[in-house]
Amino acid sequence: MTTLLVIDDDADFTQSIKSILVASGYSVETALNGNDGIRLAKQVKPALILLDVMMTYDTEGLDTARRLHEDPTTRTIPILCITGIHVARDLNKPLLPDLDWLPVESILEKPVKPEKLLKTIAELLRA
Amino acid sequence: MNASRKIILRLCRYRNILYRFRQYGTLSIFSEELAEALSLTAAQVRKDFSVFKIQGRKKAGYRVEGLIETFNHILEKTKIQKTILVGLNPLGIGLALDSLLSDNNIIVVAAFGETAELSRAHAMLPNLQIYSTDKLISFVRQEKIRHAILTVTTPLAQRALDQLMLAGVRSVLSLSPTELRVPKNCIYNTVNLVSEFDNLIYFTDHPAERKFSSR
């Protein structure tokens, strides 16, 4: 069974995402902050990481993505960023993957529709 | 036109030295005179000028006033440029206290620091808006700030830069000694004072290895 890791400090969001993913046949691990997420990523070697941006501080997801990308044991795991920072901080520019600054494969805006989420995950797992 | 960072830095030096020439009453100047004053070659000066389509007059050189006007226009010195300062350590406070920036139409409109730095900053910079870094994104968005100066010397420098990028700041001058990850679309200049001094020490101790090149 394909294992996915969700790193997000919003426990309600994490549980609802987990329900959707489990119902779609994935095994799901969850972490509520970047440090726990990195530790779990090393342990379970998920096929994909779903990562929030705003956690303990506004940019924790950026730090977490970089640390995962720098670590040879986790750098090949694709990361899907799921963030609500645009609404929360009234940002006017879309976040884009950037190899050095934001090393993630794809970015989705919260709220994300389950069909869109599952489609993006399937595409990233195929890549 | 294809202007490199080095050309723009030289343009600033031309502009500064032209003000001095003007102060002495010089009306016209040749590329050779500018080159000599700045330890460059006349060919380099003419090449830089040609990038901006600046033409001299045969046997009369360039008009000093005209050059100053042109450089001020190119460097947007006729407009006031708003910036913010991130980092209320002594380096940041010193920069905010000095008139170096304001004398050059660069106005620090607010400064941001960690909670522990705020009370000292308020006392030393009573006329400046001082905020905690957690207000950074909202301030930048509200005031439409495009430029920032970063003096944070701790590991929090990256976090501060990330906030600036998320908020939409387009260019950053970093005086932080920390190597920072910068998005591709950010215009980022960094001056690492320690590295610059290490460079001086090295070439002081190894003078024979110093190559003379256009600055």
Interface residues (C-beta under 8 A of the other chain):
Chain A: Y57 D58 T59 L62 D63 R66 I85 R89 D90 L91 N92 K93 L95 D98 D100 W101 L102
Chain B: D134 I137 S138 R141 Q158 R159 D162 Q163 M165 L166 A167 G168 R181 V182 P183 K184
